[in-house]
Amino acid sequence: MGIDLQLHDGRPHWPSRRSKRKPTLIRQSFEHGEALAELIAKLPVNTSGKLWMVDPYNDTAFDGQVAEAALREIPDLLDRCTEDAQVQAVQDLAAYLKDCAATPGSYLIFVGD
């Protein structure tokens, strides 16, 4: 199980959607998927946070506003880290959340297994 990250300049289109414009993949990360999935799976559910909503088995999309809100959860997530791989995963996630929040119209996609 792992969660990969993809930053797109627009909302990715699912097969049932029709649009003339295809969003462009800005960048992606496959490096820390396992560690990120471990941490997110341990988050308490039904809280005011956003990261607990990430599904490790399906894709989850965050727009810029949700990404900005999720950035506030990074310090708590870092406190939960028990190994270097997890710290690197959270730092990678933080960079993607910041870029999504700073790029109008962009979406951060959590690609689950």
N, C-alpha and C positions, 0 to 999 in steps of 0.2 A: 504494500500500500504506500502510495506517495502522492504528494500534491505538487504539481508543477505550476509555475506562474507565467502568465502571458499578459503583456500590456499592449492594448490595441488603441488606435486613434479614434475609434468609434465603436458602437455596440456591434459585436459579432452577430452575423445573421444565422439564425438556425434554419434548417431546411424548409420550414413552413413559411418563412418570411420572404417578402419580395421587396427588393430595393435595387435601384440602379447603381448605388455606390457601395463598393465593398470596403470594409474597414481594413486598414493596414496594420499588420503586426509590427509594433515598434521594437520590442525585444521580448525574450523569454528566458526562463531559468528552469533547468531540470536538475541542477546540482544538489539541492538540499531537500528534495521532495519527501524523503522518508522521515527526516528529523522534523520537518514542518508538520507533517501529518500526525506524528506522535504527540507533539505539543497541542495542536488544535483539538485532537480527540480527547484530551484531558481537561479542556475548558468546561466550566460549568455552563449548562444550557439555560435558556430562557432568562438571560440577564439583559441589562441595558446595552451590553457590548454588541459588536458586529461579527467578530471573528468566530464565535461559537456557531454561527450559521453556515460556515464553510463545510460543505459535504465532502468528505474524503473519497467518496465513491462516485460522485457526479460533478459536473461543472457548476461553479458558482460565480456569478458576475457582480462586481462592485463598480458603481459609477464613482465619479470624483468626490461627491458628497459623502458617500458611505466610506470611501477610502480615507478621507480626512477624519471622519469619526473613528475609524479603526486605528488610526495612528496613535490615538490616546491610550490604546490598549498595549502598545509595545513595551513600556516599562514593566508592566505586570507579566507579560509574556517572557521578558528577559529574566525576571525573578524566578520563573518556573524552570529555567534551563538547568540541566544537570550535567551537560557535557558540551564540549566546544562545538560539535557539529550542530547542536541546537542553537547556540548563540549565533553562529554563522547563518543559520536558516532564518532567524528572527531579524538579523541585520539586513539580509537580502530582502525579506518581506517588507521591512521598513522603507527601504529604498524604492521598492515598487509602489508602495502605498503613497509615498511622497510624490513620486513622478505622476501617478494617476491623479492625485489631488491637484497638482500644479498644471496639468494638461487639460484644458477645457475640452469636453466631449469624449474624453478617453474612458476606457473600461479596463479594469484589472480582472482577468479571468483566472480562477483557481481551477486547474484541470485535475479532477480526481481520477483514480484508477477505475 
